[in-house]
């Protein structure tokens, strides 16, 4: 069970580690939610596409013991990887 929750635990610890900076530095990032979303969105898209491309290329994969196979996110990553793989085959049929 811990293996499945380890990634969530790391995310929670990162959030806790960053939240104390909000009142200490008085940056008011959480009050400026639009700016926060606009700053995070490009990063999330970029690294999401990077992950899909890495899975499609076979550079890395999910640990089946830790990944929940019924999750929609895993299914979406698999579909994205298949889409990238199919597009690569269409562009270079000689390989």
Backbone as a chain_set.jsonl record, in Angstrom:
{"seq": "XXXXXXXXXXXXXXXXXXXXXXXXXXXXXXXXXXXXXXXXXXXXXXXXXXXXXXXXXXXXXXXXXXXXXXXXXXXXXXXXXXXXXXXXXXXXXXX", "coords": {"N": [[0.83, -1.202, 0.0], [1.989, 1.226, 0.766], [3.749, 1.752, -1.291], [2.094, 2.513, -3.381], [1.146, 4.916, -2.427], [3.352, 6.491, -2.13], [4.205, 8.426, -4.025], [2.186, 10.365, -3.836], [2.6, 11.079, -1.199], [5.112, 12.301, -1.378], [4.448, 14.532, -2.956], [2.692, 15.872, -1.204], [4.441, 16.448, 0.917], [6.196, 18.189, -0.408], [4.456, 20.3, -0.917], [3.808, 21.084, 1.709], [6.356, 21.853, 2.493], [6.657, 24.135, 0.953], [4.523, 25.816, 1.571], [4.9, 27.211, 3.987], [6.446, 29.33, 3.275], [4.803, 31.227, 2.192], [3.383, 32.927, 4.22], [5.688, 33.799, 5.55], [7.405, 35.125, 3.724], [5.587, 36.826, 2.662], [4.453, 36.816, 0.029], [2.048, 36.396, -1.231], [1.163, 34.535, -3.151], [-0.785, 32.542, -3.265], [-3.099, 34.019, -3.18], [-3.157, 35.233, -5.601], [-4.379, 33.589, -7.734], [-4.861, 33.34, -10.481], [-2.468, 34.182, -11.712], [-0.81, 32.253, -10.618], [-1.859, 29.889, -11.792], [-1.42, 30.486, -14.502], [1.34, 30.538, -14.533], [2.038, 27.931, -13.845], [0.79, 26.308, -15.737], [2.109, 26.182, -18.412], [4.409, 24.726, -17.669], [3.337, 22.33, -16.663], [2.111, 21.331, -18.985], [4.325, 21.08, -20.732], [6.055, 19.21, -19.355], [4.247, 17.127, -19.117], [3.865, 16.364, -21.793], [6.505, 15.659, -22.313], [6.782, 13.414, -20.627], [4.929, 11.664, -21.848], [6.14, 11.336, -24.357], [8.55, 10.122, -23.556], [7.641, 7.718, -22.49], [6.495, 6.603, -24.783], [8.773, 6.276, -26.335], [10.043, 4.356, -24.94], [11.878, 4.922, -22.954], [11.356, 5.026, -20.24], [9.054, 3.6, -17.871], [5.997, 2.991, -16.064], [5.998, 1.635, -12.775], [4.44, -1.359, -12.373], [3.594, -2.334, -9.917], [3.208, -0.08, -8.397], [1.608, 1.599, -9.848], [-1.746, 2.435, -10.448], [-3.808, 0.662, -12.342], [-6.358, 1.222, -13.162], [-6.81, 3.875, -13.354], [-7.774, 6.946, -14.91], [-5.839, 8.731, -15.747], [-3.573, 7.193, -16.296], [-4.527, 5.716, -18.424], [-4.927, 7.779, -20.247], [-2.285, 8.589, -20.651], [-1.246, 6.319, -21.872], [-2.758, 6.289, -24.233], [-1.873, 8.681, -25.348], [0.832, 8.08, -25.722], [0.601, 6.001, -27.583], [-0.487, 7.442, -29.682], [1.639, 9.192, -30.336], [3.532, 7.267, -31.092], [2.249, 6.118, -33.311], [2.163, 8.331, -35.03], [4.893, 8.747, -35.453], [5.517, 6.451, -36.881], [4.101, 6.906, -39.234], [5.388, 9.133, -40.308], [7.976, 8.239, -40.873], [8.203, 5.721, -42.617], [10.122, 3.933, -43.434], [11.643, 2.909, -41.396]], "CA": [[0.0, 0.0, 0.0], [2.846, 2.407, 0.856], [4.33, 2.0, -2.602], [1.098, 3.235, -4.176], [0.939, 6.258, -1.884], [4.62, 7.194, -1.942], [4.251, 9.625, -4.871], [1.283, 11.34, -3.221], [3.271, 11.55, 0.014], [6.167, 13.242, -1.79], [3.781, 15.774, -3.364], [2.191, 16.542, 0.003], [5.601, 17.001, 1.633], [6.668, 19.357, -1.169], [3.502, 21.381, -0.67], [4.027, 21.544, 3.084], [7.637, 22.552, 2.525], [6.565, 25.431, 0.277], [3.454, 26.659, 2.116], [5.332, 28.082, 5.071], [7.067, 30.522, 2.692], [3.748, 32.203, 1.882], [3.275, 33.978, 5.242], [6.991, 34.299, 5.963], [7.898, 36.084, 2.728], [4.451, 37.689, 2.3], [4.428, 36.911, -1.428], [0.641, 36.341, -1.64], [1.011, 33.732, -4.361], [-2.057, 31.829, -3.227], [-4.176, 34.975, -3.442], [-3.1, 35.539, -7.04], [-4.549, 32.258, -8.312], [-4.727, 33.384, -11.949], [-1.035, 34.222, -12.012], [-0.289, 30.935, -10.256], [-2.266, 28.943, -12.84], [-0.727, 30.83, -15.749], [2.762, 30.191, -14.427], [2.188, 26.485, -13.76], [0.22, 25.627, -16.899], [3.105, 25.793, -19.42], [5.286, 23.693, -17.124], [2.583, 21.079, -16.618], [1.937, 20.856, -20.358], [5.627, 20.68, -21.253], [6.515, 17.969, -18.741], [3.289, 16.085, -19.464], [4.233, 15.895, -23.135], [7.809, 15.006, -22.173], [6.526, 12.084, -20.073], [4.269, 10.854, -22.87], [7.149, 11.002, -25.363], [9.51, 9.187, -22.962], [6.974, 6.413, -22.398], [6.354, 6.098, -26.15], [10.098, 5.891, -26.825], [10.541, 3.25, -24.14], [12.946, 5.347, -22.042], [10.955, 4.625, -18.899], [7.657, 3.191, -17.764], [5.487, 2.966, -14.7], [6.139, 0.397, -12.018], [3.082, -1.892, -12.27], [3.22, -2.516, -8.513], [2.851, 1.2, -7.8], [0.626, 2.29, -10.68], [-3.12, 1.954, -10.404], [-4.142, 0.47, -13.76], [-7.728, 1.649, -13.462], [-6.901, 5.332, -13.355], [-7.941, 7.584, -16.213], [-4.587, 9.384, -16.142], [-2.707, 6.172, -16.903], [-5.123, 5.41, -19.714], [-4.659, 8.913, -21.134], [-0.864, 8.547, -21.006], [-1.081, 5.232, -22.842], [-3.321, 6.727, -25.52], [-0.961, 9.689, -25.888], [2.037, 7.387, -26.19], [0.238, 5.298, -28.816], [-0.654, 8.455, -30.724], [2.979, 9.61, -30.747], [4.154, 6.143, -31.77], [1.608, 5.996, -34.624], [2.6, 9.453, -35.862], [6.29, 8.509, -35.83], [5.508, 5.413, -37.923], [3.584, 7.492, -40.466], [6.37, 10.059, -40.857], [9.186, 7.562, -41.337], [7.801, 4.335, -42.807], [11.254, 3.093, -43.796], [12.379, 2.418, -40.219]], "C": [[0.873, 1.265, 0.0], [3.426, 2.762, -0.5], [3.374, 2.8, -3.48], [0.931, 4.677, -3.699], [2.224, 7.067, -1.771], [4.702, 8.464, -2.779], [3.36, 10.72, -4.296], [1.929, 11.918, -1.963], [4.368, 12.557, -0.321], [5.54, 14.571, -2.206], [3.27, 16.56, -2.162], [3.345, 17.165, 0.782], [6.183, 18.211, 0.913], [5.75, 20.552, -0.931], [3.67, 21.951, 0.733], [5.331, 22.334, 3.184], [7.584, 23.931, 1.892], [5.548, 26.364, 0.926], [3.919, 27.605, 3.214], [6.011, 29.357, 4.547], [6.052, 31.625, 2.4], [3.614, 33.273, 2.97], [4.621, 34.584, 5.627], [7.498, 35.386, 5.013], [6.831, 37.074, 2.27], [4.373, 37.917, 0.791], [3.017, 36.865, -2.0], [0.416, 35.57, -2.942], [-0.344, 33.048, -4.394], [-3.252, 32.756, -3.433], [-4.237, 35.368, -4.91], [-3.231, 34.236, -7.824], [-4.44, 32.262, -9.828], [-3.264, 33.386, -12.372], [-0.377, 32.882, -11.709], [-0.615, 29.905, -11.341], [-1.519, 29.219, -14.137], [0.762, 30.508, -15.695], [2.98, 28.676, -14.389], [1.748, 25.753, -15.027], [1.253, 25.267, -17.968], [4.038, 24.678, -18.943], [4.586, 22.343, -17.09], [2.403, 20.493, -18.011], [3.257, 20.318, -20.902], [6.084, 19.339, -20.677], [5.535, 16.822, -18.956], [3.592, 15.5, -20.834], [5.573, 15.16, -23.115], [7.62, 13.576, -21.653], [5.898, 11.16, -21.106], [5.276, 10.42, -23.926], [8.153, 9.988, -24.816], [8.91, 7.793, -22.837], [6.869, 5.795, -23.787], [7.69, 5.605, -26.7], [10.686, 4.725, -26.039], [11.668, 3.625, -23.194], [12.631, 4.98, -20.599], [9.492, 4.237, -18.932], [7.252, 3.236, -16.3], [5.777, 1.615, -14.056], [4.737, -0.176, -11.829], [2.644, -2.15, -10.835], [2.735, -1.221, -7.883], [1.745, 1.915, -8.576], [-0.733, 1.63, -10.554], [-3.623, 1.859, -11.833], [-5.52, 0.97, -14.125], [-7.87, 3.161, -13.553], [-6.995, 5.898, -14.76], [-6.641, 8.231, -16.679], [-3.639, 8.394, -16.807], [-3.218, 5.827, -18.294], [-4.837, 6.528, -20.71], [-3.198, 8.928, -21.562], [-0.599, 7.449, -22.033], [-1.614, 5.622, -24.211], [-2.421, 7.77, -26.166], [0.312, 9.069, -26.432], [1.755, 6.644, -27.493], [0.078, 6.278, -29.972], [0.701, 8.927, -31.238], [3.683, 8.508, -31.528], [3.579, 5.983, -33.184], [2.048, 7.116, -35.555], [4.044, 9.275, -36.321], [6.363, 7.461, -36.937], [5.05, 5.975, -39.264], [4.636, 8.377, -41.133], [7.577, 9.349, -41.446], [8.876, 6.083, -41.526], [8.968, 3.4, -43.11], [11.993, 2.493, -42.619], [11.781, 1.126, -39.74]], "O": [[0.554, 2.248, -0.669], [3.578, 3.939, -0.826], [3.805, 3.669, -4.238], [0.609, 5.559, -4.494], [2.182, 8.224, -1.353], [5.211, 9.48, -2.306], [3.753, 11.886, -4.276], [1.814, 13.114, -1.697], [4.53, 13.556, 0.38], [6.051, 15.631, -1.844], [3.406, 17.783, -2.115], [3.232, 18.295, 1.256], [6.619, 19.162, 1.562], [6.215, 21.68, -0.763], [3.674, 23.168, 0.916], [5.4, 23.353, 3.871], [8.373, 24.807, 2.247], [5.694, 27.584, 0.841], [3.374, 28.7, 3.35], [6.14, 30.342, 5.275], [6.396, 32.807, 2.366], [3.726, 34.456, 2.648], [4.689, 35.758, 5.992], [7.963, 36.438, 5.452], [7.133, 38.044, 1.575], [4.244, 39.05, 0.328], [2.811, 37.258, -3.148], [-0.444, 35.94, -3.741], [-0.981, 32.984, -5.445], [-4.321, 32.293, -3.831], [-5.285, 35.793, -5.394], [-2.291, 33.827, -8.505], [-3.972, 31.283, -10.41], [-2.877, 32.666, -13.293], [0.501, 32.428, -12.444], [0.255, 29.141, -11.758], [-1.041, 28.294, -14.793], [1.372, 30.233, -16.728], [4.011, 28.193, -14.858], [2.283, 24.692, -15.348], [1.272, 24.116, -18.404], [4.409, 23.796, -19.717], [5.178, 21.325, -17.448], [2.529, 19.282, -18.194], [3.3, 19.226, -21.468], [6.457, 18.436, -21.425], [5.944, 15.661, -18.978], [3.577, 14.283, -21.014], [5.753, 14.163, -23.814], [8.224, 12.639, -22.174], [6.291, 10.0, -21.224], [5.27, 9.264, -24.348], [8.566, 9.084, -25.542], [9.6, 6.798, -23.055], [7.122, 4.603, -23.957], [7.733, 4.627, -27.446], [11.713, 4.168, -26.427], [12.354, 2.742, -22.678], [13.533, 4.661, -19.824], [8.782, 4.511, -19.899], [8.073, 3.489, -15.418], [5.795, 0.585, -14.729], [3.909, 0.463, -11.179], [1.446, -2.183, -10.556], [1.942, -1.247, -6.943], [1.029, 2.744, -8.016], [-0.843, 0.404, -10.555], [-3.844, 2.886, -12.473], [-5.817, 1.128, -15.309], [-8.964, 3.663, -13.808], [-6.369, 5.387, -15.688], [-6.369, 8.276, -17.879], [-2.974, 8.735, -17.785], [-2.435, 5.667, -19.23], [-4.539, 6.266, -21.875], [-2.896, 9.247, -22.712], [0.189, 7.639, -22.959], [-0.994, 5.322, -25.232], [-2.221, 7.757, -27.381], [0.814, 9.479, -27.479], [2.582, 6.657, -28.405], [0.46, 5.981, -31.104], [0.894, 9.048, -32.448], [4.359, 8.786, -32.519], [4.32, 5.745, -34.137], [2.28, 6.881, -36.741], [4.38, 9.614, -37.455], [7.192, 7.578, -37.839], [5.551, 5.569, -40.312], [4.771, 8.382, -42.356], [8.144, 9.821, -42.431], [9.246, 5.267, -40.682], [8.805, 2.182, -43.045], [12.876, 1.656, -42.806], [12.257, 0.551, -38.76]]}, "num_chains": 1, "name": "protein.A"}
